[in-house]
Amino acid sequence: MAFNSAQYEAVTAKLSTGMQDLSGKLNQVGPKAESTANHWYVPDVVADALIWAANKLIDLGSWVLNKITELLEGVADPGAMFFYAMDWQSHVRSPASSVAGDVAPEALVAPKHWSGDAATAYTTSVKGQPTAATQIETSADKIAAALNICAIAGLAFYVALGVILIKFITATIAAIAALGSVVFSWAGAALIVEEAGVNTALIITAVTTLVAVLGAQGQQMAIIEGEAVDNSAFPGGHWPDALA
């Protein structure tokens, strides 16, 4: 799966409208159950099941709304990560690659027409330059890759949230219809709550999957940080001295 900006924008828009839809549907649950339960011909056992199922559905729906609202606080992150991944490639990796090629010993023009102690000193002094530039190129490529993986994982996560939200809205619509039925039963109440509970579990699974991916990329960033202070490429933590 690759990061798709158009899909990302569509998903965020659908999540926003979906949240509004679910909130509106949940507001109908209580009144619908009470209206049906208050009919004179509805047995107490059915009325109790109606109210119990409605309250459970409202509780679960409120949890879903609150949890998705909380998770949407990071909805801009996948887009930002994708942008920065491209930025690292074009503004860091590419220039570093050019520097590495330009200062490579075989690319130096002067030593081809120049010999002696001065030429030797010059060639020796720039020997560390391509190594350092190549290290920057490699690290920038790894950072861009890690950011891109996080962006893709974030997009997949919000796509999953959108699917879960639609499932819950569909389940809520079906529940509202069931709550208006005079043949409602405790078995029907249990089915409504079970379906709602499945969707809450799916959210937890999606979060767990995302955390695992981000954790792996966090470990990769720790490795890159170590490369940035590698003395073989950056003596003393600095760019190699080029003085001859």
Phi, psi and omega in degrees: 000131177254158178286130181237114184298320180296317178296320180300314180294321180295319180296315181296323179293318180292325177296319180296312180291325179297321178298318178295319180298314181296318179300317179295320180292320179296328178293342179271342187297307183301306179301322180295315180295316181294320180299315180291317183295333184276356176293140185296333184270000180273120180298152181302321182296324178287319179299317179298319179295321179300309183294319180298312181297319180297315180296318178296317181296319178296318179298312180294319179296321178295322178297317179298314180300312181295319182293316180293322176301317178297316182290334180287351177297336179257017187294336180280344187297315180302318179296318179295319180296320178296317179299314181291329176298315177295323180295318179296324179291313187277328186254351179237301184298312183298311177298321180296322178297320179295317179297315180302321179287322184290327184258006176297142183309319182287346180266347181289128184276320187304312182299342180288337181238016188216132180222168180114185183298319181296318179295319179296316179298321179296312181298319180294321185294331182264003185301325182280347184297309180296328178296315180294316180296320178295323178296319177297317178301314181296314181294319179298321179296319179293319179296315179299319180295317180296317178296320180293319177298317179295321179297316180295318179296320178296318178298314179300323180297313182287331172297316178298318178299320179297318178296316179297319180297316178297318178299319182290321177298316179299317179295323180292319178299316178295323180293320179299319178296318180293323181292343177269004183266137179281351179260019179297149182218172176296328177295319177295321178298317180296322180295320179298312181294321180297316180298318178295321180294325178299319181292324177294323178294325179296324177297315180299319179297317180297318179296316180299318179296316180297316180299322180297317180294314181295325178296319179296321179288331175297321177295322178296321179294327177295322177295317180297322178299322177295322179295329182292339180247022179290118183294336180291332178260324182232085182304125180067017180079017182232166174296140183304138179292128183254011180285133179263000000 
